């Protein structure tokens, strides 16, 4: 099963229930080499689901001391597709290695996503 790392609204139980139809079980982990800022959300569905006008977003820096704390979840391929539909165009899903060494998908700033 794939892993999904979240540093933002996908950690919220209400967002998980709306997006995946279940509460996800996860554990703390960290995204290395990224820095976090905020992005304004304008999509009405995402605004309603998260209840927030600004969401965290991460940008690749490549600096080993830059870290973003979050939660890693074991999900299904269908849940990855569900998360793709939830995330707005500002985000791009990329594969990363987390601080724990686990391989996971994460949504990063689409403008500055690593290749």
Residue pairs with C-beta under 8 A, 6 or more apart in sequence:
1 74
1 75
1 76
2 74
2 75
2 76
2 77
2 80
2 104
2 105
3 72
3 73
3 74
3 75
3 102
3 103
3 104
3 105
4 10
4 72
4 73
4 75
4 79
4 80
4 83
4 104
4 105
4 106
5 29
5 31
5 70
5 71
5 72
5 73
5 96
5 98
5 104
5 105
5 106
6 26
6 70
6 71
6 72
6 73
6 106
7 31
7 36
7 56
7 58
7 68
7 69
7 70
7 71
7 106
8 55
8 56
8 57
8 70
9 15
9 49
9 50
9 52
9 55
9 56
10 16
10 19
10 24
10 73
10 83
10 86
11 26
11 70
11 71
12 50
13 23
14 49
14 50
14 51
15 49
15 50
15 86
16 22
16 23
16 24
17 23
18 49
19 49
19 79
19 82
19 83
19 85
19 86
20 75
20 79
20 82
20 83
24 73
24 75
25 73
25 74
26 71
26 72
26 73
26 74
27 71
27 72
28 69
28 70
28 71
28 72
29 70
29 71
29 72
29 98
29 99
29 100
29 102
29 104
30 67
30 68
30 69
30 70
30 98
30 99
30 100
31 58
31 67
31 68
31 70
31 96
31 98
31 99
31 106
32 64
32 66
32 67
32 97
32 98
32 99
33 60
33 61
33 62
33 63
33 64
33 66
34 58
34 59
34 60
34 61
34 66
34 67
34 68
34 108
35 58
35 59
35 61
35 63
35 66
35 68
36 56
36 57
36 58
36 68
37 56
37 57
37 58
37 59
38 54
38 55
38 56
38 57
39 54
39 55
39 56
39 57
39 90
39 109
40 53
40 54
41 47
41 50
41 52
41 53
41 54
41 55
41 88
42 88
43 88
46 55
46 86
46 88
47 53
49 86
57 90
57 91
57 108
57 109
58 68
58 106
58 108
58 109
59 108
59 109
59 112
60 108
60 109
60 112
60 113
60 114
62 114
67 99
72 98
72 100
72 102
72 104
75 83
80 93
80 105
83 93
83 107
84 93
87 93
87 107
89 110
90 109
90 110
90 111
91 107
91 108
91 109
91 110
92 107
92 108
92 109
92 110
92 113
93 105
93 106
93 107
93 108
94 105
94 106
94 107
94 108
94 113
94 114
95 103
95 104
95 105
96 103
96 104
96 105
96 106
97 103
97 104
98 104
108 114
